Amino acid sequence: ARITATSLVGEGGGTLANINRWREQLGLAPVADLAGQPTTDLGKGALLVDLTDAGGAKRLVAAIVPAGDQSWYFKLTGSVKGAEAERAHFDRFVRDAALGGP
């Protein structure tokens, strides 16, 4: 599994566009609106998206965190098994780095 962090100016293309880009990376069809893709509210305007490809082999977990005039994108990607093994580290990293700790 791999964890990446990216900072972009503004909304970085927008939440829906990023979710659909990640869905495409996993071979999933795009959604028309945010209601079509369940998200988890992390507080402070941050959202978490958890996606698995149709074959159940690949997983992508992403946190979108607004921070003033920029947005942070934290992604965990890998096999379902690998991503699950690193999920607690990812959640802690996002919480500590972007949301100000516990």
Secondary structure, 3 states (H helix, E strand, C coil): CEEEEEEEECCCCCHHHHHHHHHHHCCCCCCCCHHHCCCEEEECCEEEEEEECCCCCEEEEEEEEEECCEEEEEEEEEEHHHHHHHHHHHHHHHHHHHCCCC
